[in-house]
Amino acid sequence: MTKSTTESPNRTSERSQASIGELFGEVSRDLSTLMRQEVELAKAELRQEARTAGKVAGMFGGAAWPAC
């Protein structure tokens, strides 16, 4: 999902000839892609935290059971 930071000479020359609208469109698409990736990352992090919390709750429950 990562792009190379080096660009071909053709792409650089295309950018220098691009209109403001085209550049804005490209920035908009890149920002949209970044936001989607950040949301997916946040979801993955929350799933991992929920998994860990579930394991900890199970351990506490298991430890409390014999004490009853």
ABEGO torsion letter per residue (X at the ends): XBBBABBBAAAAAAAAABBAAAAAAAAAAAAAAAAAAAAAAAAAAAAAAAAAAAAAAAAAAAAAAAAX
